[in-house]
Amino acid sequence: MRTKLRHNERGAALIETAITIPIILLIAVGIFEFGRAYQTWQVLTNAAREGARIAILADKTDADVTTAVRNYMQSGGLPNYASAPVLIDRAVVMGTNTGSRITVNYPFQFMVLNGVARLVVKGSKAGQSLTMQSVAVMRNEI
């Protein structure tokens, strides 16, 4: 009787493995993808800060600010850094002082999860890039 039960359950381990391995791989890839997204957001935050540091100086132009932001994004390893819009506002009211606000928008795209989303839901917009935004504000020098 015992051998008969084993004979009936021989393929169960193979089926369980075939079902769980794709799920485990999807979770692992998701962890890597969201880690990459977080790293990109950190680079954008630091790029906006670098731009704000330049923007608060009276002798710097908007072109200097944009160059500083894009150089930081390039050194951070972001592709498409040249097409990311950089918005500069040097007249932000901060109590009795004025400040400079730098806003950086960046189109981020998941590498693997977009393809998986398109496989699951055909024709969905889940595979499109999302826009990450980072803002930095600093008080202008007098």
TORFISE-371626 format. One line per 2 residues: number of its first residue (from 1); their letters; for each residue x, y, z of C-alpha. Coordinates in Angstrom, 1 decimal, always signed. Layout:
<atoms>
NUM	A	X,Y,Z  ...;
</atoms>
This chain:
<atoms>
1	MR	+0.0,+0.0,+0.0  +2.8,+2.4,+0.8;
3	TK	+4.4,+2.0,-2.7  +1.1,+2.6,-4.3;
5	LR	+0.8,+6.1,-2.6  +4.4,+7.0,-3.7;
7	HN	+3.5,+5.9,-7.2  +0.5,+8.2,-7.3;
9	ER	+2.5,+11.2,-5.9  +5.6,+10.9,-8.0;
11	GA	+4.8,+14.0,-10.2  +3.5,+16.2,-7.4;
13	AL	+7.0,+17.6,-6.5  +7.6,+18.4,-10.2;
15	IE	+4.3,+20.2,-10.5  +4.8,+22.1,-7.3;
17	TA	+8.3,+23.2,-8.4  +7.0,+24.3,-11.8;
19	IT	+4.4,+26.5,-10.1  +6.6,+28.0,-7.4;
21	IP	+9.8,+28.8,-9.3  +8.2,+31.5,-11.6;
23	II	+6.6,+33.1,-8.6  +9.9,+33.2,-6.7;
25	LL	+11.7,+34.6,-9.8  +9.0,+37.3,-10.2;
27	IA	+9.4,+38.3,-6.5  +13.2,+38.4,-6.9;
29	VG	+13.0,+40.5,-10.1  +10.5,+42.8,-8.4;
31	IF	+12.9,+43.4,-5.5  +15.7,+44.3,-8.0;
33	EF	+13.5,+46.6,-10.1  +12.2,+48.5,-7.1;
35	GR	+15.7,+48.8,-5.8  +16.7,+50.3,-9.1;
37	AY	+13.8,+52.7,-9.0  +14.8,+53.8,-5.4;
39	QT	+18.4,+54.4,-6.5  +17.2,+56.5,-9.5;
41	WQ	+15.0,+58.6,-7.2  +18.0,+59.1,-4.9;
43	VL	+20.1,+60.4,-7.8  +17.3,+62.7,-8.8;
45	TN	+17.0,+64.1,-5.3  +20.7,+64.7,-5.1;
47	AA	+20.7,+66.3,-8.6  +18.0,+68.7,-7.6;
49	RE	+20.0,+69.6,-4.5  +23.1,+70.3,-6.5;
51	GA	+21.0,+72.5,-8.8  +19.6,+74.4,-5.9;
53	RI	+23.1,+74.9,-4.5  +24.1,+76.6,-7.7;
55	AI	+20.8,+78.5,-8.1  +21.1,+80.3,-4.8;
57	LA	+24.3,+82.0,-6.0  +23.7,+85.5,-7.5;
59	DK	+26.3,+85.2,-10.3  +25.0,+81.8,-11.7;
61	TD	+22.6,+81.6,-14.7  +19.8,+79.1,-15.4;
63	AD	+22.1,+77.4,-17.8  +24.7,+76.8,-15.1;
65	VT	+21.9,+75.2,-12.9  +20.7,+73.0,-15.7;
67	TA	+24.3,+71.9,-16.5  +25.0,+71.0,-12.8;
69	VR	+21.8,+69.0,-12.6  +22.4,+67.1,-15.8;
71	NY	+26.1,+66.5,-14.9  +25.0,+64.9,-11.6;
73	MQ	+22.4,+62.8,-13.4  +25.0,+61.6,-15.9;
75	SG	+27.5,+60.8,-13.1  +24.7,+58.9,-11.3;
77	GL	+24.4,+56.6,-14.3  +20.9,+57.7,-15.5;
79	PN	+20.3,+57.2,-19.2  +18.2,+59.9,-21.0;
81	YA	+19.5,+62.5,-18.5  +19.8,+65.1,-21.3;
83	SA	+16.0,+65.0,-22.0  +14.9,+65.4,-18.4;
85	PV	+13.2,+68.7,-17.9  +14.7,+71.0,-15.2;
87	LI	+12.4,+73.7,-13.9  +14.0,+76.6,-12.1;
89	DR	+12.1,+79.2,-10.0  +14.4,+81.7,-8.2;
91	AV	+11.6,+83.8,-6.6  +10.1,+81.4,-4.0;
93	VM	+8.9,+83.3,-1.0  +10.3,+81.8,+2.2;
95	GT	+9.1,+84.1,+5.1  +11.0,+87.3,+4.8;
97	NT	+13.6,+85.8,+2.3  +13.4,+84.4,-1.2;
99	GS	+14.6,+81.0,-2.3  +15.2,+79.0,-5.4;
101	RI	+13.2,+75.9,-6.2  +14.6,+73.3,-8.6;
103	TV	+12.3,+70.6,-10.0  +13.6,+67.7,-11.9;
105	NY	+11.3,+65.3,-13.8  +12.7,+62.0,-15.1;
107	PF	+10.9,+59.2,-17.1  +11.6,+55.9,-15.3;
109	QF	+10.8,+52.6,-16.9  +10.9,+49.2,-15.3;
111	MV	+13.0,+46.8,-17.4  +11.4,+43.4,-16.7;
113	LN	+8.2,+44.2,-14.8  +6.8,+46.2,-17.8;
115	GV	+7.0,+43.2,-20.0  +5.4,+41.0,-17.4;
117	AR	+2.6,+43.5,-17.0  +2.0,+43.5,-20.7;
119	LV	+1.9,+39.7,-20.7  -0.7,+39.6,-17.9;
121	VK	-3.0,+42.4,-19.2  -2.8,+42.9,-22.9;
123	GS	-3.2,+46.4,-24.1  -2.9,+47.9,-20.7;
125	KA	-0.9,+51.0,-19.9  +0.9,+49.3,-17.1;
127	GQ	+4.1,+49.0,-19.2  +4.5,+52.7,-19.8;
129	SL	+7.1,+54.8,-18.1  +6.3,+56.7,-15.0;
131	TM	+7.6,+60.2,-14.2  +9.7,+60.6,-11.1;
133	QS	+9.9,+64.1,-9.7  +12.3,+65.6,-7.2;
135	VA	+12.2,+69.1,-5.8  +14.8,+71.0,-3.8;
137	VM	+14.4,+74.5,-2.3  +17.1,+76.6,-0.7;
139	RN	+17.3,+80.2,+0.5  +19.0,+82.6,-1.9;
141	EI	+22.2,+84.4,-0.9  +21.9,+88.1,-0.5;
</atoms>
